[in-house]
Each structure stands twice: as structure tokens, then as C-alpha cells.
């Protein structure tokens, strides 16, 4: 992850720093038949979070359900793409 954080263009790095939070774990459920796991949240824009999925080894942006569990997975890709999606208000 540190490799990806050092590679972005200055404008993307600025966006990441703007939304970055102290990393914390968030409960997630991959499907209805799986148990609850944990992912790491790295940034937040209102109710949407940018997370690192250590199973897929990729980044994503989504909003947890009202109970605080992330069930709606999406937008997998590199950190740069995830930061741009997090900043895009039309992708809410």
C-alpha cells in the first residue's frame, strides 16, 4: 500500500490527504452466506469510505449500511482510482 501512496500525481495526493482518516477497521459482509469480516478504512467523504480489501488486495469506495456493516462492494482498483471516485460527488 505504501508503494501506491507514494506514486500518485500531486493533485491526487492532495485529495487523498484531504479525505484521509486514521485507519480503522470496519465490519463487512461479502455475501449473505458469509460471516462478518473486517476491512481497513483509509479515507472518508461524508458517508462513503475508501477501504483496502486485503482479500482482493485492492481498493474500493462504498457506504456502509445503517448498521455500520459494509455490504455493498464496488469500485475495485488501484488507490488513485479509488481516491478519484471518493471525490466524485456524482458517484454517491
VMD Tcl script that builds the backbone (N, CA, C; Angstrom):
set m [mol new atoms 276]
animate dup $m
set s [atomselect $m all]
$s set {name element resname resid chain x y z} {
  {N N UNK 1 A 0.815 -1.184 0.000}
  {CA C UNK 1 A 0.000 0.000 0.000}
  {C C UNK 1 A 0.864 1.255 0.000}
  {N N UNK 2 A 1.986 1.239 0.688}
  {CA C UNK 2 A 2.841 2.420 0.720}
  {C C UNK 2 A 3.392 2.742 -0.663}
  {N N UNK 3 A 3.593 1.716 -1.509}
  {CA C UNK 3 A 4.047 1.970 -2.881}
  {C C UNK 3 A 3.019 2.788 -3.631}
  {N N UNK 4 A 1.731 2.438 -3.511}
  {CA C UNK 4 A 0.693 3.161 -4.220}
  {C C UNK 4 A 0.538 4.568 -3.674}
  {N N UNK 5 A 0.704 4.749 -2.385}
  {CA C UNK 5 A 0.548 6.075 -1.781}
  {C C UNK 5 A 1.659 7.020 -2.213}
  {N N UNK 6 A 2.818 6.493 -2.571}
  {CA C UNK 6 A 3.914 7.364 -2.971}
  {C C UNK 6 A 3.898 7.664 -4.463}
  {N N UNK 7 A 3.073 6.979 -5.247}
  {CA C UNK 7 A 3.083 7.116 -6.698}
  {C C UNK 7 A 2.113 8.140 -7.274}
  {N N UNK 8 A 1.027 8.539 -6.594}
  {CA C UNK 8 A 0.035 9.394 -7.256}
  {C C UNK 8 A 0.560 10.773 -7.627}
  {N N UNK 9 A -0.106 11.356 -8.610}
  {CA C UNK 9 A 0.187 12.731 -9.012}
  {C C UNK 9 A -0.129 13.659 -7.837}
  {N N UNK 10 A 0.499 14.834 -7.808}
  {CA C UNK 10 A 0.297 15.748 -6.677}
  {C C UNK 10 A -1.172 16.094 -6.401}
  {N N UNK 11 A -1.992 16.270 -7.437}
  {CA C UNK 11 A -3.399 16.615 -7.205}
  {C C UNK 11 A -4.159 15.458 -6.557}
  {N N UNK 12 A -3.834 14.224 -6.932}
  {CA C UNK 12 A -4.480 13.062 -6.325}
  {C C UNK 12 A -3.990 12.885 -4.888}
  {N N UNK 13 A -2.730 13.097 -4.671}
  {CA C UNK 13 A -2.175 13.008 -3.322}
  {C C UNK 13 A -2.823 14.056 -2.414}
  {N N UNK 14 A -3.055 15.252 -2.937}
  {CA C UNK 14 A -3.735 16.306 -2.183}
  {C C UNK 14 A -5.150 15.855 -1.798}
  {N N UNK 15 A -5.886 15.255 -2.751}
  {CA C UNK 15 A -7.233 14.749 -2.462}
  {C C UNK 15 A -7.193 13.671 -1.385}
  {N N UNK 16 A -6.242 12.751 -1.525}
  {CA C UNK 16 A -6.133 11.671 -0.538}
  {C C UNK 16 A -5.896 12.253 0.854}
  {N N UNK 17 A -4.992 13.180 0.959}
  {CA C UNK 17 A -4.708 13.784 2.275}
  {C C UNK 17 A -5.919 14.534 2.826}
  {N N UNK 18 A -6.713 15.116 1.939}
  {CA C UNK 18 A -7.913 15.839 2.350}
  {C C UNK 18 A -8.923 14.896 3.012}
  {N N UNK 19 A -9.091 13.704 2.465}
  {CA C UNK 19 A -10.085 12.751 2.956}
  {C C UNK 19 A -9.523 11.712 3.931}
  {N N UNK 20 A -8.225 11.638 4.055}
  {CA C UNK 20 A -7.600 10.592 4.874}
  {C C UNK 20 A -8.063 10.663 6.326}
  {N N UNK 21 A -8.208 9.499 6.915}
  {CA C UNK 21 A -8.544 9.378 8.330}
  {C C UNK 21 A -7.522 8.446 8.974}
  {N N UNK 22 A -7.474 8.471 10.283}
  {CA C UNK 22 A -6.674 7.472 10.983}
  {C C UNK 22 A -7.262 6.118 10.597}
  {N N UNK 23 A -6.477 5.222 10.018}
  {CA C UNK 23 A -7.041 3.931 9.584}
  {C C UNK 23 A -7.777 3.217 10.726}
  {N N UNK 24 A -8.931 2.677 10.368}
  {CA C UNK 24 A -9.708 1.908 11.339}
  {C C UNK 24 A -10.384 0.739 10.641}
  {N N UNK 25 A -10.752 -0.241 11.423}
  {CA C UNK 25 A -11.419 -1.413 10.867}
  {C C UNK 25 A -12.915 -1.194 10.825}
  {N N UNK 26 A -13.523 -1.707 9.758}
  {CA C UNK 26 A -14.964 -1.609 9.559}
  {C C UNK 26 A -15.486 -3.014 9.281}
  {N N UNK 27 A -16.592 -3.416 9.931}
  {CA C UNK 27 A -17.133 -4.736 9.631}
  {C C UNK 27 A -17.686 -4.788 8.210}
  {N N UNK 28 A -17.513 -5.932 7.576}
  {CA C UNK 28 A -18.028 -6.121 6.224}
  {C C UNK 28 A -18.575 -7.534 6.080}
  {N N UNK 29 A -19.486 -7.683 5.137}
  {CA C UNK 29 A -20.041 -8.997 4.826}
  {C C UNK 29 A -20.069 -9.128 3.314}
  {N N UNK 30 A -19.320 -10.091 2.803}
  {CA C UNK 30 A -19.152 -10.245 1.357}
  {C C UNK 30 A -20.414 -10.727 0.662}
  {N N UNK 31 A -21.171 -11.588 1.291}
  {CA C UNK 31 A -22.469 -12.022 0.773}
  {C C UNK 31 A -23.304 -12.530 1.940}
  {N N UNK 32 A -24.566 -12.851 1.676}
  {CA C UNK 32 A -25.478 -13.232 2.756}
  {C C UNK 32 A -25.063 -14.516 3.460}
  {N N UNK 33 A -24.287 -15.361 2.780}
  {CA C UNK 33 A -23.894 -16.645 3.352}
  {C C UNK 33 A -22.556 -16.602 4.070}
  {N N UNK 34 A -21.903 -15.459 4.078}
  {CA C UNK 34 A -20.590 -15.377 4.729}
  {C C UNK 34 A -20.716 -14.673 6.078}
  {N N UNK 35 A -19.724 -14.892 6.903}
  {CA C UNK 35 A -19.688 -14.231 8.197}
  {C C UNK 35 A -19.198 -12.804 8.065}
  {N N UNK 36 A -19.195 -12.101 9.163}
  {CA C UNK 36 A -18.732 -10.720 9.184}
  {C C UNK 36 A -17.211 -10.715 9.337}
  {N N UNK 37 A -16.545 -9.973 8.465}
  {CA C UNK 37 A -15.091 -9.817 8.482}
  {C C UNK 37 A -14.774 -8.352 8.771}
  {N N UNK 38 A -13.510 -7.990 8.662}
  {CA C UNK 38 A -13.075 -6.603 8.866}
  {C C UNK 38 A -12.261 -6.141 7.656}
  {N N UNK 39 A -12.472 -4.893 7.264}
  {CA C UNK 39 A -11.636 -4.250 6.252}
  {C C UNK 39 A -11.052 -2.994 6.881}
  {N N UNK 40 A -10.058 -2.412 6.221}
  {CA C UNK 40 A -9.429 -1.197 6.732}
  {C C UNK 40 A -9.897 0.017 5.945}
  {N N UNK 41 A -10.433 1.013 6.654}
  {CA C UNK 41 A -10.843 2.280 6.049}
  {C C UNK 41 A -9.663 3.238 6.135}
  {N N UNK 42 A -9.352 3.885 5.005}
  {CA C UNK 42 A -8.217 4.799 4.927}
  {C C UNK 42 A -8.631 6.254 4.718}
  {N N UNK 43 A -9.835 6.458 4.181}
  {CA C UNK 43 A -10.306 7.815 3.899}
  {C C UNK 43 A -11.827 7.809 3.931}
  {N N UNK 44 A -12.398 9.002 4.109}
  {CA C UNK 44 A -13.847 9.101 4.232}
  {C C UNK 44 A -14.328 10.415 3.642}
  {N N UNK 45 A -15.435 10.354 2.895}
  {CA C UNK 45 A -16.094 11.539 2.358}
  {C C UNK 45 A -17.575 11.386 2.682}
  {N N UNK 46 A -18.021 12.112 3.680}
  {CA C UNK 46 A -19.385 12.005 4.204}
  {C C UNK 46 A -19.645 10.555 4.610}
  {N N UNK 47 A -20.636 9.895 4.000}
  {CA C UNK 47 A -20.945 8.525 4.420}
  {C C UNK 47 A -20.169 7.462 3.630}
  {N N UNK 48 A -19.427 7.864 2.610}
  {CA C UNK 48 A -18.671 6.899 1.802}
  {C C UNK 48 A -17.253 6.747 2.340}
  {N N UNK 49 A -16.760 5.527 2.272}
  {CA C UNK 49 A -15.414 5.242 2.767}
  {C C UNK 49 A -14.557 4.652 1.655}
  {N N UNK 50 A -13.279 4.963 1.715}
  {CA C UNK 50 A -12.286 4.343 0.843}
  {C C UNK 50 A -11.607 3.284 1.699}
  {N N UNK 51 A -11.656 2.044 1.250}
  {CA C UNK 51 A -11.147 0.941 2.045}
  {C C UNK 51 A -10.144 0.105 1.265}
  {N N UNK 52 A -9.337 -0.632 2.010}
  {CA C UNK 52 A -8.435 -1.603 1.415}
  {C C UNK 52 A -8.969 -2.983 1.747}
  {N N UNK 53 A -9.196 -3.770 0.711}
  {CA C UNK 53 A -9.678 -5.137 0.871}
  {C C UNK 53 A -8.478 -6.062 0.776}
  {N N UNK 54 A -8.084 -6.618 1.901}
  {CA C UNK 54 A -6.885 -7.460 1.907}
  {C C UNK 54 A -7.120 -8.838 1.283}
  {N N UNK 55 A -8.364 -9.213 1.035}
  {CA C UNK 55 A -8.643 -10.467 0.321}
  {C C UNK 55 A -8.430 -10.265 -1.178}
  {N N UNK 56 A -9.024 -9.219 -1.720}
  {CA C UNK 56 A -8.870 -8.908 -3.138}
  {C C UNK 56 A -7.564 -8.156 -3.421}
  {N N UNK 57 A -6.948 -7.641 -2.363}
  {CA C UNK 57 A -5.739 -6.821 -2.462}
  {C C UNK 57 A -5.949 -5.650 -3.418}
  {N N UNK 58 A -7.032 -4.933 -3.155}
  {CA C UNK 58 A -7.409 -3.796 -3.979}
  {C C UNK 58 A -8.136 -2.778 -3.116}
  {N N UNK 59 A -8.416 -1.617 -3.698}
  {CA C UNK 59 A -9.101 -0.536 -3.005}
  {C C UNK 59 A -10.514 -0.407 -3.540}
  {N N UNK 60 A -11.411 0.088 -2.713}
  {CA C UNK 60 A -12.782 0.296 -3.127}
  {C C UNK 60 A -13.387 1.474 -2.398}
  {N N UNK 61 A -14.536 1.915 -2.905}
  {CA C UNK 61 A -15.282 3.009 -2.283}
  {C C UNK 61 A -16.731 2.573 -2.197}
  {N N UNK 62 A -17.300 2.707 -1.022}
  {CA C UNK 62 A -18.690 2.347 -0.815}
  {C C UNK 62 A -19.166 2.962 0.492}
  {N N UNK 63 A -20.460 2.825 0.759}
  {CA C UNK 63 A -21.034 3.332 2.010}
  {C C UNK 63 A -21.556 2.165 2.826}
  {N N UNK 64 A -21.226 2.135 4.108}
  {CA C UNK 64 A -21.772 1.075 4.958}
  {C C UNK 64 A -23.282 1.240 5.119}
  {N N UNK 65 A -23.950 0.142 5.442}
  {CA C UNK 65 A -25.380 0.197 5.733}
  {C C UNK 65 A -25.612 0.954 7.039}
  {N N UNK 66 A -26.865 1.193 7.370}
  {CA C UNK 66 A -27.194 1.945 8.589}
  {C C UNK 66 A -26.659 1.286 9.854}
  {N N UNK 67 A -26.468 -0.038 9.822}
  {CA C UNK 67 A -25.946 -0.730 10.998}
  {C C UNK 67 A -24.422 -0.705 11.076}
  {N N UNK 68 A -23.787 -0.003 10.113}
  {CA C UNK 68 A -22.338 0.148 10.128}
  {C C UNK 68 A -21.568 -0.964 9.458}
  {N N UNK 69 A -22.272 -1.910 8.818}
  {CA C UNK 69 A -21.615 -3.020 8.132}
  {C C UNK 69 A -21.590 -2.735 6.636}
  {N N UNK 70 A -20.425 -2.907 6.029}
  {CA C UNK 70 A -20.289 -2.710 4.585}
  {C C UNK 70 A -20.738 -3.979 3.877}
  {N N UNK 71 A -21.774 -3.848 3.052}
  {CA C UNK 71 A -22.288 -4.993 2.305}
  {C C UNK 71 A -22.301 -4.732 0.804}
  {N N UNK 72 A -22.264 -3.479 0.424}
  {CA C UNK 72 A -22.311 -3.096 -0.989}
  {C C UNK 72 A -20.891 -2.837 -1.466}
  {N N UNK 73 A -20.319 -3.818 -2.146}
  {CA C UNK 73 A -18.931 -3.731 -2.609}
  {C C UNK 73 A -18.895 -3.075 -3.970}
  {N N UNK 74 A -17.834 -2.325 -4.232}
  {CA C UNK 74 A -17.728 -1.769 -5.563}
  {C C UNK 74 A -16.463 -0.983 -5.785}
  {N N UNK 75 A -16.280 -0.651 -7.062}
  {CA C UNK 75 A -15.200 0.235 -7.474}
  {C C UNK 75 A -13.816 -0.279 -7.118}
  {N N UNK 76 A -13.568 -1.551 -7.352}
  {CA C UNK 76 A -12.235 -2.078 -7.087}
  {C C UNK 76 A -11.223 -1.515 -8.058}
  {N N UNK 77 A -10.011 -1.309 -7.583}
  {CA C UNK 77 A -8.941 -0.837 -8.439}
  {C C UNK 77 A -7.795 -0.284 -7.627}
  {N N UNK 78 A -6.910 0.409 -8.305}
  {CA C UNK 78 A -5.759 0.998 -7.618}
  {C C UNK 78 A -6.192 2.175 -6.734}
  {N N UNK 79 A -5.305 2.572 -5.856}
  {CA C UNK 79 A -5.583 3.659 -4.921}
  {C C UNK 79 A -5.959 4.950 -5.638}
  {N N UNK 80 A -5.269 5.294 -6.708}
  {CA C UNK 80 A -5.553 6.545 -7.429}
  {C C UNK 80 A -7.001 6.560 -7.899}
  {N N UNK 81 A -7.457 5.476 -8.497}
  {CA C UNK 81 A -8.841 5.406 -8.993}
  {C C UNK 81 A -9.818 5.541 -7.831}
  {N N UNK 82 A -9.543 4.861 -6.721}
  {CA C UNK 82 A -10.440 4.917 -5.572}
  {C C UNK 82 A -10.529 6.333 -4.993}
  {N N UNK 83 A -9.419 7.048 -4.932}
  {CA C UNK 83 A -9.422 8.429 -4.424}
  {C C UNK 83 A -10.273 9.313 -5.332}
  {N N UNK 84 A -10.135 9.160 -6.635}
  {CA C UNK 84 A -10.920 9.971 -7.574}
  {C C UNK 84 A -12.406 9.653 -7.467}
  {N N UNK 85 A -12.756 8.388 -7.258}
  {CA C UNK 85 A -14.161 8.014 -7.081}
  {C C UNK 85 A -14.689 8.580 -5.761}
  {N N UNK 86 A -13.892 8.516 -4.712}
  {CA C UNK 86 A -14.309 9.062 -3.425}
  {C C UNK 86 A -14.615 10.558 -3.532}
  {N N UNK 87 A -13.844 11.267 -4.345}
  {CA C UNK 87 A -14.017 12.713 -4.503}
  {C C UNK 87 A -15.182 13.062 -5.429}
  {N N UNK 88 A -15.613 12.150 -6.269}
  {CA C UNK 88 A -16.652 12.400 -7.277}
  {C C UNK 88 A -18.038 12.318 -6.619}
  {N N UNK 89 A -18.669 13.461 -6.421}
  {CA C UNK 89 A -19.975 13.515 -5.757}
  {C C UNK 89 A -21.073 12.847 -6.579}
  {N N UNK 90 A -20.876 12.689 -7.877}
  {CA C UNK 90 A -21.907 12.070 -8.713}
  {C C UNK 90 A -21.936 10.548 -8.569}
  {N N UNK 91 A -20.957 9.989 -7.855}
  {CA C UNK 91 A -20.871 8.531 -7.682}
  {C C UNK 91 A -21.398 8.132 -6.305}
  {N N UNK 92 A -22.157 8.980 -5.689}
  {CA C UNK 92 A -22.668 8.695 -4.325}
  {C C UNK 92 A -23.678 7.584 -4.303}
}
mol reanalyze $m
mol bondsrecalc $m
mol representation Tube
mol addrep $m
